[in-house]
Amino acid sequence: MRIRQAHGFALIDLLFVCGIVGVVCSVALPNLFRARQTAGAASAIGSMRAIDSAELTYALTCGAGFYAPNLKTLGTAPPGSTEAFITSSLGAANTVVKSGYQIQVSAAAYDGAPPSCNGLPAGEGGRGFKAAADPTDAENPRHFATNAGNVIYEDAASLWTVVPEAGDPSSGHTLR
């Protein structure tokens, strides 16, 4: 009598391997989502720093001491230059979604503001500005904001409505 040799895998072997892969995935996925949130928050903080720097540069070189009222103004290059004050990914629209965060800037128009070198009409520049980055995912608890004081703030709720154009907001804490 001849014994038959088994070639390949049995169904039980395949089920066992699938079970192990499932356990490994269930352990790894929460860490992956947490890492993705952390990367998005780091990008939002970087965007707030870039906006701080762009607003200061705009005010000193193009706005005659007044700040840009929105992202599109910061994304417009002055005549004779090919470089805008911020990158095209931030200056493409007045509200931008980048790395899971909605980013926006505003400045209250000041009647005495002169026209800027990049086409902003007189009376539209601001004496201060505010910028915020709010997550698009409701599960993400990190909200960021900055203003003319060049300090980045963080809170568990949106800072867009509470951050003034200069000075500390009524909620949130300074990001160090």
HELIX and SHEET records of a PDB file:
HELIX    1   1 LEU A   11  THR A   61  1                                  51    
HELIX    2   2 LEU A   71  LEU A   74  1                                   4    
HELIX    3   3 SER A   88  GLY A   91  1                                   4    
SHEET    1   A 6 THR A  95  LYS A  98  0                                        
SHEET    2   A 6 TYR A 101  SER A 106 -1                                        
SHEET    3   A 6 LYS A 130  PRO A 135 -1                                        
SHEET    4   A 6 HIS A 143  ASN A 147 -1                                        
SHEET    5   A 6 ILE A 152  ASP A 155 -1                                        
SHEET    6   A 6 HIS A 173  THR A 174 -1                                        
END                                                                             
